[in-house]
């Protein structure tokens, strides 16, 4: 029992680590908390390779400012002059930003007491930032005795994350602007391998990726509204009550 509790707490920390790298935050205290988390995990890494990668991440990050991290994040995911990496399971499954995987995640979220913080987070439920944050909270709940979430965690990993995480990590690892995130993908690779063993989930078969022409992309009204909200949120700058990545999901019974 004690061993399982410790394992689930460690799993929650790793998921929270990845969440902090994929959820933008302008609050400096969140960045310093991320640095602290990296230092904790590098003391007892999953393996030698991931331990070295965590050391490299610390060396690449500025200990006083998150500017370097934010710039690389923008180069990978928002820079219009280079290949943008998409962050949703639906994109890797169907070539669209909001598809069947998002619907599946909405259904999984509805089975829990956790809800997306819609005031501070506008990305889809199948985006990596939300997925990592959600899994972190569920693993933490399990470690505190809420065993009813074990099946939900297993299903989300097997049916959502496991299906696309290899391709997503490969896109980041091979991107010309990837330095910090390239090292992070080494850590993610070790963690995903551990999760597959722990949850007894085999590696997903490689699927042929569906590629849609960017110029032919039809942007729905919902997507336009989401992008506008994101742009407006970034323009506001730091907020006094901005949620940390782990707070993207909050306890409540409100509609998703």
C-alpha positions in Angstrom: 0.0 0.0 0.0 2.8 2.4 1.0 4.7 1.6 -2.2 1.7 2.3 -4.4 1.1 5.6 -2.6 4.7 6.7 -3.1 4.6 5.6 -6.8 1.4 7.6 -7.4 2.8 10.7 -5.7 5.9 10.4 -8.0 3.7 9.9 -11.0 1.8 13.1 -10.1 5.0 15.0 -9.8 6.2 13.9 -13.3 2.8 14.7 -14.9 2.9 18.1 -13.1 6.5 18.7 -14.5 5.2 18.2 -18.1 2.1 20.3 -17.4 4.3 23.2 -16.4 6.2 23.1 -19.7 3.0 23.0 -21.8 0.8 25.6 -20.0 1.9 29.2 -20.4 2.1 31.3 -17.3 3.5 34.8 -16.9 3.8 34.5 -13.1 7.5 34.3 -12.0 6.6 32.2 -8.9 5.3 29.4 -11.2 8.6 29.4 -13.0 10.6 29.2 -9.8 8.4 26.3 -8.6 9.1 24.5 -11.9 12.9 24.9 -11.3 12.4 23.5 -7.8 10.4 20.5 -9.2 13.2 19.8 -11.7 15.8 19.8 -8.9 13.7 17.4 -6.8 13.2 14.9 -9.7 16.8 14.9 -10.8 17.9 13.6 -7.4 16.0 10.4 -8.0 15.5 10.1 -11.8 13.7 7.2 -13.5 16.9 6.2 -15.2 20.4 7.6 -15.9 19.4 9.0 -19.3 16.5 11.0 -17.9 18.6 12.1 -15.0 21.2 13.6 -17.4 18.4 15.3 -19.4 17.0 16.9 -16.2 20.5 18.2 -15.5 20.8 19.6 -19.0 17.4 21.3 -18.7 18.5 23.1 -15.5 21.7 24.2 -17.3 19.7 25.6 -20.3 17.1 27.4 -18.2 17.7 30.9 -16.8 17.7 30.7 -13.0 16.3 34.2 -12.7 13.8 34.6 -15.5 11.4 32.5 -17.7 12.2 34.6 -20.9 14.3 31.8 -22.5 11.7 29.2 -21.8 8.8 31.4 -23.2 10.8 32.2 -26.4 11.5 28.5 -27.1 7.8 27.7 -26.4 6.7 30.3 -28.9 9.2 29.2 -31.5 7.9 25.6 -31.2 4.2 26.2 -31.0 3.4 29.7 -32.3 6.0 30.9 -34.7 4.4 31.5 -38.1 7.8 31.4 -39.9 8.6 27.8 -39.0 6.8 24.5 -38.6 4.3 24.8 -35.7 3.8 21.8 -33.5 0.2 21.0 -32.7 -0.7 20.1 -29.2 -3.9 18.1 -29.3 -4.6 14.4 -29.5 -7.3 15.1 -32.1 -4.8 16.7 -34.5 -2.6 13.5 -34.4 -5.7 11.3 -34.7 -7.7 13.1 -37.4 -5.7 16.2 -38.5 -8.1 18.6 -36.8 -7.8 20.5 -33.6 -11.2 19.6 -32.1 -12.2 16.0 -32.9 -13.1 12.7 -31.4 -10.3 12.6 -28.9 -11.5 15.9 -27.4 -15.0 14.4 -27.1 -13.5 11.4 -25.4 -11.6 13.6 -22.9 -14.7 15.7 -22.1 -16.5 12.4 -21.2 -13.6 11.3 -19.0 -13.6 14.7 -17.2 -17.4 14.4 -16.7 -16.8 11.2 -14.7 -14.7 13.0 -12.1 -15.2 16.0 -9.7 -12.6 17.9 -11.6 -13.4 20.6 -14.1 -11.4 22.8 -16.5 -10.7 26.3 -15.1 -12.5 28.1 -18.0 -11.6 31.6 -16.7 -7.8 31.0 -17.1 -7.4 28.2 -19.5 -8.9 28.1 -23.0 -7.1 25.2 -24.7 -9.0 22.1 -25.5 -9.5 19.2 -23.1 -7.3 16.9 -25.3 -4.4 19.4 -25.4 -1.2 18.1 -23.8 -1.2 20.8 -21.2 -4.6 19.9 -19.9 -3.9 16.2 -20.2 -0.8 16.3 -18.1 -2.4 18.6 -15.5 -5.5 16.4 -15.3 -3.4 13.2 -14.9 -1.3 14.9 -12.3 -4.3 15.8 -10.2 -5.9 12.3 -10.6 -2.7 10.5 -9.6 -2.4 12.8 -6.6 -6.0 11.9 -5.6 -5.2 8.2 -6.0 -2.2 8.6 -3.7 -4.6 10.1 -1.1 -6.9 7.0 -1.2 -9.3 7.9 -4.0 -9.0 4.6 -5.8 -12.1 5.2 -7.9 -9.9 7.3 -10.3 -7.5 4.4 -11.1 -9.6 3.2 -14.0 -10.0 6.7 -15.4 -6.2 7.3 -15.3 -5.7 3.9 -17.0 -8.2 4.7 -19.7 -6.9 8.2 -20.4 -3.4 7.0 -20.8 -4.3 3.9 -22.9 -6.9 5.6 -25.2 -5.6 9.2 -25.4 -2.0 9.8 -24.4 -0.5 6.5 -25.5 -2.1 6.9 -29.0 -0.2 10.1 -30.0 2.6 10.9 -27.5 5.4 9.2 -29.5 4.6 11.3 -32.6 4.2 14.4 -30.6 7.5 13.9 -28.8 9.2 13.1 -32.1 8.0 16.4 -33.6 9.4 18.3 -30.7 12.7 16.4 -30.6 13.4 17.0 -34.3 12.3 20.7 -34.4 15.2 23.0 -35.3 14.3 25.4 -32.4 14.1 22.6 -29.8 16.8 22.7 -27.1 15.1 22.7 -23.7 12.2 20.8 -25.0 14.4 18.3 -26.7 15.9 17.4 -23.3 12.4 17.3 -21.9 11.3 14.7 -24.5 14.1 12.4 -23.2 12.5 12.6 -19.8 9.1 12.1 -21.3 10.3 9.0 -23.2 11.5 7.4 -19.9 8.3 8.3 -18.1 6.0 7.0 -20.8 7.9 3.7 -20.8 7.4 3.5 -17.1 3.7 4.3 -17.4 3.3 1.5 -19.9 4.9 -1.0 -17.6 3.0 0.2 -14.5 -0.4 0.4 -16.2 0.3 -2.7 -18.4 -0.5 -0.8 -21.6 1.4 -1.8 -24.8 3.0 0.7 -27.1 0.5 1.9 -29.6 0.9 1.0 -33.3 2.2 3.8 -35.5 -0.7 5.2 -37.5 -0.4 7.0 -40.8 -0.7 10.7 -39.9 -3.6 12.6 -41.6 -2.2 15.8 -43.1 -4.5 18.6 -44.1 -3.4 21.5 -46.2 -3.0 24.6 -44.0 -4.4 26.9 -46.6 -7.6 24.8 -46.8 -8.1 24.8 -43.1 -11.7 25.8 -42.2 -11.7 27.6 -38.9 -15.0 27.3 -37.0 -16.6 30.2 -35.1 -15.7 28.3 -31.9 -12.0 28.1 -32.8 -11.9 31.8 -33.8 -13.5 32.7 -30.5 -11.0 30.5 -28.6 -8.0 32.1 -30.3 -9.4 35.6 -29.6 -9.7 34.7 -25.9 -6.2 33.4 -25.8 -4.8 36.5 -27.5 -6.8 38.8 -25.1 -5.6 36.8 -22.1 -1.9 37.1 -23.1 -2.4 40.8 -23.7 -3.6 41.3 -20.1 -0.2 40.1 -18.7 0.2 38.7 -15.2 -2.9 38.3 -13.1 -3.1 38.2 -9.3 -5.1 35.0 -9.3 -3.7 33.3 -12.4 -3.9 29.6 -12.0 -0.8 27.4 -11.8 -0.8 24.5 -14.3 -1.9 22.1 -11.7 -4.9 24.3 -11.1 -6.2 24.1 -14.6 -8.7 21.6 -13.3 -10.6 22.5 -10.2 -13.0 20.7 -8.0 -16.6 21.3 -8.8 -19.7 19.9 -10.4 -20.2 22.6 -13.1 -21.0 21.7 -16.7 -18.0 21.0 -19.0 
